[in-house]
Amino acid sequence: MSKVRFNDDFKRDAVAQITERGYPVAEVSQRLGVSQHSLYAWKKKFSQPSGGNDKDAEIRQLKRELARVTEERDILKKATAYFARDAK
């Protein structure tokens, strides 16, 4: 089995999908055909230092969480309306 070598640009793009776009490591790993272990190693190597980006990272994480919670709320509203309609 031959070992595939990825260039640094490919690795940085893969890390960006995880850190900036918020995709799960498992999904990126499967989509790109690399191991999760490699992605974690690349993330450690290519991630930006956490000096001034802590607030930016927190904001991105909070926005993702807000979007998830808003979607859950909308689903629950629709379910409530559906079941209230059936109860009449």
Buried (B, 14 or more C-beta within 10 A) or exposed (E): EEEEEEEEEEBBBBBBBBBEEEBEBEEBBEEBEBEEEBBBEBBEEBBEEEEEBEEEBEEBEEEEEEEEEEEEEEEEEEEEEEEEEEEE
